[in-house]
Structures are given as C-alpha cells and as structure tokens.
Amino acid sequence: MSGSMGDMKWQQKAACRGPQAAAFFPPPLGEPRQDKTRREAQAKAICQTCSVRRDCLDYALSIGERHGVWGGLSVIERRNLQTAEAS
Ligand code: SF4
C-alpha cells in the first residue's frame, strides 16, 4: 500500500503489514472467483483485528482506491457504501 495524501502514520499500525499483505491484492494474472472469495475473506478477517481500520477505510474512500480490500471492505462494498452515503 502506498500513497502520500494526508497523515499516513496509521499505516505503521496496519494489521496487514508483512507476509499476510498477500491476502489483500489479487495476483497479477487474475484468479478464479472461488480463490478471490477465499482471499478476500482472509483479508477481511485480518481487518477485523486492525486498530486503524477506520483510518484505512477513510483513506481508501478519499483516493477512490479501486483495488483490493481496504478497511475491511472490498471494492464493490466501498462503492456501495459511497453510493449509500451520497443518497
Ligand atoms: S483495515 Fe485492513 S487493509 Fe486497512 S490497514 Fe487494517 S488490516 Fe490493512
């Protein structure tokens, strides 16, 4: 994860730092739906333990991040959240 907007100190407390970061992004050549579902479930479980989840989610929403699980939500879930908040 990278970025320069805002205060990024929360990233130092991210529960997804280290080897488990692999659960958060798809492999470069794509993956079967089943694998994606399993991978995202693993990522979301890590997010549930994360002390900076809200900061992470706010950041992803602020930059319109279009890949991976951030703040416990997938791309589609973040989009749905923004749609719901806008209405
Ligand atoms: S909420 Fe999830 S994606 Fe965000 S920093 Fe924490 S573990 Fe990583």
Residues whose N, C-alpha, C, O or C-beta is under 5 A from the ligand:
A	BS01	SF4	A14 A15 C16 I46 C47 C50 V52 R53 C56 V69 W70 G71 G72
